[in-house]
């Protein structure tokens, strides 16, 4: 009898251990770096798939050999659903596989809570010593998503028939599912960790109004002052630089982006030699605001807005080169020289790169770039003038207004 009881106890212990081993997940060991690629919306899905394939190509070539994880969130089925998965290399199959981490059945890309929950889940599922975020989608800078043009339309101007596809829309996201920059800042602010950098794979996001709003959210921001072609970032080339042994090499990411669009743009169908990029050092933005405020209250001169460098093909321009604008209005050469020095600290020259011209979906043309500071402002524009005066950047640099 005692033998049978002992056998029963041993069996129970065996079952308990076996079940515990299967049911309790193994502890997740933090890696050196985790990057999240968030691609909301569906209008660019075919490009998103190419982007994911580019990442897989990089991983298969050894991009994660120094340790790291790449997590992707996108919406392949519906606007109210999202999939969170990891790209991992399967040594037995000798190829990448997509390891599903979570399915969101009630996801809303235009709601702060949904995006914040997804960001929090990523950190729990893929803990790391450091984190980076890339957002691939349409973009249109700082403009509030509920702000119509004077004509009452909710798109800037419709692309011309036959125009190439770019990642241009207003704010960022997809029409009807858009998020304001302030919402992104709120989503990030509520997290228990911090993203070291943000890569904006969307149009017009290197504008000073947006960057200033995000100065407390990220240490570095990579973005473009003009439109990014539908193909987006060349991830097969840029991903390896995010996982180098001594930390992400963001200058190399910028160079790889520029080189692709300057030299290899024709390796992708329906593409153009159009690729402008810059790296923002966010802790230098406040000092930049100080120098701009000095110019705004100092000696200024009249200028012709038609002479300024702009970065879209709209009939009424919205995004003008910040450096060119301040050069035009500043009547004090010494003051402008101080601005240029601070501009170079905020947007390092080695990471401020441009092709000779840019393509715009709004006029289906290439426009030469004669002055490039890597960042734009909407201040010279007649569009959104009242709204622009409410931005944090305008209020900081026009304290006397």
Protein Blocks (a to p, Z undefined) as FASTA:
>chain_A
ZZmmmmmmmmmmmmmmmmmmmmmccdddddfbdcddddedjklmmmmmmmmmmmmmmmmn
opmmnopaddddddfkbmkbccdddddddfklopacdddfbdcfbbcfkbfklmmmmmmm
mmmmmgcfbdcdddddddehjbdfklccfkopabfbdcdehiacddddehiadehiaccf
klmmmmmmmpcbdcfbdcddbehklcfklmmmmmmmpmbdcddfbdcdfklpafklmmmm
mmcfnopafklmmmmmmmmmmmmmmmpghiacddddddddfklmmmmmmmmmmmmmmccd
dddfklpccfbfbfbdfbdcfklmmmmmpcbfklmmmmmmmmmmmmgfklmccdfbdcdf
klopacddfbdghiacfklpmghklmmmmpmklmmmmmmZZ
